Amino acid sequence: MINVEIDGKLVETENGSTVMDAAHKAGIHIPHFCYHKKLSIAANCRMCLVEVEKAPKPLPACATPATDGMKVHTHSELAVKAQKGVMEFLLINHPLDCPICDQGGECMLQDVAMGYGATASRYSEEKRIVMQKNIGALISTMEMSRCIQCTRCVRFGQEIAGMMELGMAFRGEHAEIMSFVDSSVDSELAGNMIDLCPVGALTSKPFRYTARNWELSRRKSVSPHDGLGSNLAVHVKNNKVMRVTPIENEDINECWISDRDRFSYEGLNVPERLTKPMLKQGGKWLEVEWPAALEYVAHGLSQIVNEHGAAQIAALATPQSTLEELYLLQKFMRGLGSGNVDFRLRQSDFSADGKQVNAPWLGMKIAEINTRDRLLIVGSFLRKDHPLLAQRVRQAVKHGAQANIVHSSNDDLLMPVANKAIVAPNELLNVLAQILKALAVEKKATPDASVQGVEVGSAAAAIAKSLASGERAAVLLGNFAQQHPQAVQLALLAERISALCGAQFGYLGEAANTVGGYLAGAVPYGNGALFIEKRISPRRPKDVVQGMNAAQMLASPRKAYLLLNVEPELDMHDPQQAMTAMRAADMVVALSAYKHHATDYADVLLPIAPFTETSGTFVSSEGRAQSFKGTVKPLGEARPAWKVLRVLGNLLDIQGFEYDTSEEVRDAMLSGHNVADKLNNHVEGVAIQAVMSASDAGMQRVANVPIYSTDAVVRRAASLQKTSDASTPCVKMHGNELRKLGVQSGGAVKVSQGRATVRLEVQADDTMPAGTARVAAGHPATAELGAMFGTITVERA
Amino acid sequence: MEKITNFFKTFLLYELVKGMALTGRYFFARKITVQYPEEKTPLGFRFRGLHAKRRYANGEERCIGCKLCEAVCPALAIKIEIAEREDGTRRTTQYDIDLYKCIFCGFCEESCPVDAIVETRMFEYYGDKPGDLYYTKQMLLAMGDKYEEQIAKDRLADAKYR
């Protein structure tokens, strides 16, 4: 620790910190543009010039290391003169078009110019003009003349997003920020550049010229799109969400959010929004009043219970639903006497049901990922599924961690990956077994009997070696691994691996309430579930009604389905089977914010509020329960789903539906419980099966859920849908496989699975393992296909 | 002594005569009454009357939809909606001034970076029925078109003081 005197204030600061850091500690503001605490130091704006005693000239505070006994003056005559001089230079080429600039009112340059700018300019020559560039659907560069060359966006791309998509070309007055020739900015974190830009050079395209920032009220919310629970500031004007920005939370999203969180709000204001309850009568959809719709549902459900039994009713919910909605849904179902409730829509292996006592979670705090020195990430499209988590892994790798990947697709993670094992989905288990065996040898332990038979390959040996040499390792299972037909076996092996190398073992949560769904009990199994004592069943009050899981509900079709936010053709593991079940059902009640495909098979559409219009709670991957309030009023006659479920419960005379607020629902669930006690990844009573080498089972499907297809709101966000990540999925196969088919890359192929065949473009990707074809799920173009895993036929079209 | 003076003043109606003298003086003096509406008082170039929206000489409306007038308006009389026009410029889609609310403080005019919203010398207007004095963008532009000559002259006269 060293002592620095700033403006007469003595500050103790760490060795190696800068004058800027010390000033922050002392609570003294030094004007700056290029400096950002999360980015490297560039010192190219020169705004932070300060006077340091015994230094001949003013020094930039952001790049000057603090030394013991240093005396700094930030507001002395010399410092202010230097700062004003810099300001004048910066304003020479700045267009001063603040009245039409979207940044106006929240602009760093504007703010600093108020303090350090002159009233009039001495510069009377022509200002420079920088032409706009088209860098994609999200970021507007219409007024690049405003740029002051702070290079924050460039450094963000290099250091945080991992790809340098913007750079500074040319020199001096001709210097300008641009992307590579004709390429757009495609990073899934690119929207943060809008926040970083201290002037209005990079602005939000969807938000462009729609509102001024002083008209907006900022309301806190939480992102539903991934398991991180990013803190959002939802900006509202006239009861409409105008834009979304991050709220800084060092433990969760730092000061970033992904583009999915930032731009998904566009999906909230689309004409497709359902604003009135609708009933299908005689093949025609009629708009009706709420009481009529609810009566109809209550009557229909009780009729099915009476005629066919409660087990004929099934409920599906997306993991993006709030904790309160999931809790009331399962309570409603169990109140009817049916345990058929599930939120794990894309999961296919349910063999741990009832054996996993607590909710599976990340296994550590999100912030701890940065401090890991060895990582094994199994089955994850990390960058697209968890953009900000990938960013944390990137920071860990930058600080020396080794990332090891076991996956079926070799996506570029934009970071150095120590070892990779890219194999077909049905080989994943084998690779993990190999790693386990090799690790046991490394650690001089006896390998489990189940993995004795496998032959350790070089990749697995290298991964094991990497893991064995670390001190703070983590083994993480991604969405792909959790959706895998042998997910539980994968988890068991991963757990054994982490136990051997002392690693943290965790699951990357698919959506906001992937942990919360378990806590709410929205799973069909009873005895292991969490808040068992609060569930009410009229017949066996002490016992929890057990039922069918998501796969079983569809495999043996039920008479009635209750869909909470679900679009079965896009959200399910096997959309083909899901659609068959929906069409065969006597009654389908869709609680949805949108008039979606359900108009084909549903009988009732109940308009519910998306996350910005309802209060609720999300429990993130790390087990953090974050409650939020509604930011705007529900559109039209849409209502928060918890209210809808509450009234349905009342109509059917189910006990324990007397909640008046969503907080009461939450407290009924969580008060008196410590969420942390309910998180455990351990599976009891499932044995590790002997791992065999997979037999040749034909072409294997590798299905990712594209980043902008994850849930109903994102799928309708217009600007996100224009990005390259949202382009119509094409089949990706190894070049050799294409030659076998006799198809050129870029040609068309027929992809068949189950009963359906779709025509898609094919692309050669020589990093795909042999015998696999990557066909995205969750997209309308592939919605007719079957399960996300398994055999798929690809033929020449 | 004072008592005696007061007695005689009361007795001789001194106050009345004094008052009548003033009345008489004004009775014969030159009248300053303006015979409105036949006659009109002179108005300054900063007179703050009815609002108008101006155009440039090429017919393009000046307003860029910066909303500063809306933000500064103390009576919350201005309502603006903006959108990007096809040519990429920032334009208003709605610009209303509720003259029932307006207090004619002139802040809108002062805040305008492009002299688009101005207050004219026009103060003789009325509304027949409720809502008549809710001026929309079209009405304001029409005002501007009608009085542009006078407005431009007034701005020019005021320019050296700004």
Interface residues (C-beta under 8 A of the other chain):
Chain A: C98 P99 I100 G104 M142 R208 Y209 T210 A211 R212 W214 E215
Chain B: I64 G65 C66 K67 L68 A71 I82 A83 E84 G88 T89 R90 P113 V114
